[in-house]
Amino acid sequence: MPVSTPGRPRPDRRPVQPETETGHGGGAFGAATKLVEELGHIDHVVSAVGGWWMGKALWQISQDDWQKVFVDVATTHMALARAFVLLWLTEDGSHSAIAGFSAQQPYPAAGIVSMQGAAQLMMREAFSAELKGQQRISDLVLGPIVNRSRPGGDPNWLTADQVGEAAVGVALTTSIADEHVILDSSRDYLKRELARMSLS
């Protein structure tokens, strides 16, 4: 979700849902270009692509599974990051990508999700190494979340609203850059991270 920085004349937030990328990111570039034309600038982007998948060991996955869970998701993440990095118009802009805990911790019967998540985290690290501080780019590594598709989760899990609060905090806190921001599934992680964020 691209968002303008508070303090500008007309702050705005826009959800964007480009089609799944299958090549060089035309859908993402088109969405980014349209937003720049409408808003004049893009300050912050939070990207959430993919979701949970499980049910097969790595040696059981089909070509269709590989394409849908790994290739399509990784390609879309890459396309979104490329499009918005190239079109940022503000020096204090930021890009944050939502990632899952399985990117750092293998989960039985969901190994393909772990592989894609690990690739996503390394993509961010590569962007950080190449940008060399020109733009802030980080990721939020989440545990299980209570949301619309899983409303009956563990009461200790974070909610989608709390994840949104943390994403806004990362965007607004200029000292947070080039990081894996670990939220896990514990409210203690959230409390620790929010304490260092500029949310006032």
Secondary structure, 3 states (H helix, E strand, C coil): CEECCCCCCCCCECCCCCCCCCCCCHHHHHHHHHHHHHHCCCCEEEECCCCCCCCCCHHHCCHHHHHHHHHHHHHHHHHHHHHHHHHCCCCCCEEEEEEEHHHCCCCCCCHHHHHHHHHHHHHHHHHHHHHCCCCEEEEEEECCEEECCECCCCCCCEEHHHHHHHHHHHHHCCCCCCCEEEEECCHHHHHHHHCCCCCC
